[in-house]
Amino acid sequence: MKLAALRKHIAKVLTVTLLLTQQGPFVSEALASAIISVPQTGTPVGPGVGAAGSAVGSLSPVTLNGLEVRSPGLGRLSATLPGVSNLQPAVSPSLISGTVLQAGRSLPNTVSQNPAVTPTAVSPVLPASTIRGAARRSHPETPLSPAQRAIPEVGPGQKISGIGDDQPLSGAQVDTEHAEKVLKTVERFALSSAEQGLASLEAKAADEPDLGWDSIPAVPKEAPRTVAEASLEVPADAKFTPSPKNWEGEIIYSVMLDRFGRSKDHKSWGDPKLATTRHGGNIKGLLERLDYIQGLGVTTLLVNPLYMSLPAAYHNYWPIHFMAVDPSLGTMADFQQLVSEAHKRGMRIVLDVVFNHIGPLIEYEGGWKFGPSPKKIKGWKYGLQPTELKDENHYHRRGSIDDWHNEEQMKYGDFPGGLNHLATERPATQDILLKIAKWWMKETDVDGFRLDTYPHVAPSFWTRFFKEIREYGAKLGKDNFLILGEIYHGDPNAIKPELGSGRLDAAFNYPNYFTDNDALHGKGPTRWLENGFNFVRGAMGGMMKRLVRFMDNQDKPRFLNDGQPLGVAKVALAFTLFSMGIPFIFYGTEQAFRQMPGMEKLGMDGFREDMFPGGKFKPSGKDDNFDTQAPLYQAVRAFAEARKAHPALSLGDQFIRWSDPNGPGIFAFSRIHEGKEVVVVMNTSGEARNAEMWVDGGLTPAGTGLSDALDAGYAIKAHAAQGGGAKVFVEVPAHGVRVLVRAAK
């Protein structure tokens, strides 16, 4: 009986753990968020590990060859977990209702394949005591980047050092103190993936959670039931909005429709206080807030999928109808009006699209377990549309992934929760999905697509997609239709082959997200920012401009932690908007949405709080979050205005001018474009700092007056450096930012 009770206890604990860390359909995210402990010996290095403490990609596998359980009243038991063999280290050991899960101690190191970065692709993570005891002076006697030329090399050219065994990985520890209390809510409102994680323990899956099968609204009358009835013919009198000339000049603002704006006629489902239900945000609510968004200075709206989905899928990533706007969000006419109004303001709309999977609709004969051959379909839980997609040959039908280290399962398996995997390598399946994509372009006049779960779709599909979407876009007058890929990987060498040359126009800069996060929080030296830049620039070259730079997003924790001063976020926002790449802001960042204590247990759903007045899910506390006088809103507006006034901040090449090797402090860089230099100097410290740094002696010679584009009262002059060239001495207040431009004559 004790063994049975223990198994039941383990099943509950691991079920909660899996549910809390594998929200949504992102397999890579589930890997990167796995809750295991990292031994202090053999700490991994390589491009699979980020300085923020998250592991990404597949370059640093951890074999979880043993599970040790210590539970009050049950003693100690060790067990093997075959089928859980490619989890990635993310956080320290986690206490889950009095039970400690501890990984086996086999942890192989992986060395970067990039010869320019040795031996690891991440910056060193220093103990907090080391940082606190570091020198506070940002002006060493010996310059970090002595220049013998007008424009010095990017940074001092230092190689990135490895992580020592005594230097623990950083990152917030997942708070699962109340896991048992959360269990009932999780079982009701989230997908159960107990099958995947507990197969070896012979645990039984919990009763199916409430996904709202009995609350699915009627399919909108205007939505095509079949692909055949959808026309791609472009009417002679149709008018479409041309593409922007250069996406590097845009600023992306990302919203989750269900959580952003809510009109009076909204529709919700479930308990609005919970993170996993529909809260009523809709397209009309977003439309009503365009003044707020435009006033922020952003230029492009990224909107989550519109596909009709199960009520529980408030994010709309579980399609049950690929050609219908979810009635919970509004109508096709609502979205068309949103796009039209945005275009009138000179703004762009990018739509998130899914081609990897459908919602959890298929029931297999023989159950969920992954098998060597396609399974027979026992039944459909709902009538998927367009109806052509109900052909079983459009799916791999191999069952669910239960071994993340198995390439065959990763290629053919369904995602956690039964998100049935489309056979995107089949030409017939490709034909349907490509027509759906073109139909959305024609019907909505959107300016680009974000490609969800990009690495998990067949390469042959993307080859056709890139060619045909660009050709169809040209017919609509969109010769620079944005194709933005979600590649969740910490190694830029894994992203580089997918950018340019007729493939992706842009991809998210996850490599720098992982290398920069701690330094931007003031938890490490600003040298880490330089190292991170050199790492990505060394791999990507000029293609680094195509990477979308972000502080947080819908899948990652809020950047600003509870209790941190707003200045920390202000500096990070400046870094995001002024550094090389396309800036990205997740809704609520400008209103100081925070990562509050306990939010980790909600998984990704916890990062998506309500923006609108009257919302019940507001971990950050405020009710009305559309305050245009909020300090961070005003900061973003000022940064956006500076970026617009000085094209070098968006289009220029980037040269590191200063970084502090000892701790938080000054980080400075120049952006140079068409013979103009703009110098950005930021301070990650809570104390005022100063530094003397090189500038371009040809573009900013000695005697040149410089003024701060953010503070009209601050002005300096470049002075001659010993041995030639020019320097500037800059003073920056605590958590301050200066944007130095040539003073007007």
Buried (B, 14 or more C-beta within 10 A) or exposed (E): EEEEEBBEBBBBBBBBBBBBBBBBBBBBBBBBBBBBBBBEEBBBBBBBBBBBBBBBBBBBBBBBBBBBBEBEEBEEBEEEBEBBBBBBBBBBBBBBBBBBBBBBEEBEBBBBBBEEBEBBBBBBBBEEEBBEEBEEBBBEEEBBBEBEEBBBEBBBEBEBBBBBEEBBBBBBBBBBBEBBEBBEBBBBBBBBBBBBBBBBBEBEBBEEBBBBEEBBBEBBEEBBBEBEEBEEEEEEEEEBBEBBEEBBBBBBBBBBBBBBBBBEEBBBBBBBEBBBBBBBBBBBBBBBBBEBBBBBBBBBBBBBBBBBBBBBBBBBBBBBBBBBBBBBBBBBEBBBBBBBEBBEEEBBBBBBBBBBBBBBBBBBEEEBBBBEEBBEBEEEBBEBBBEBBBEEEBBBBBBBBBBBBBEEBBBBBBBBBBBBBBBBBBEEBBEBBBBBBBBBBBBBBBBBBBBBBBBBBBEEBBEBBBEBBBEBBEEBBBEBBBBBBBBBBBBBBBBBEBBBEEBBBBBBBBBBBBBBBBBBBBBBBBBBBBBBBBBBBBBBEEBBBBBBBBBBBBBBBBBBBEEBEBBBBBBBBBBBBBBBBBBBBBBBBBBBBBBBEBBBBBBBBBBBBBBBEEBBBBBBEBEEBBBEEBBBBBBBBBBBEBBBEBBBBBBBBBBBBBBBBBBBBBBBBBBBBEEBBBBBBBBBBEEEBBBBBBBBBEBBBBEBBBBBBBBEEBEBBBBEBEEEBBBBEBBBBBBBBBBBBBEEE
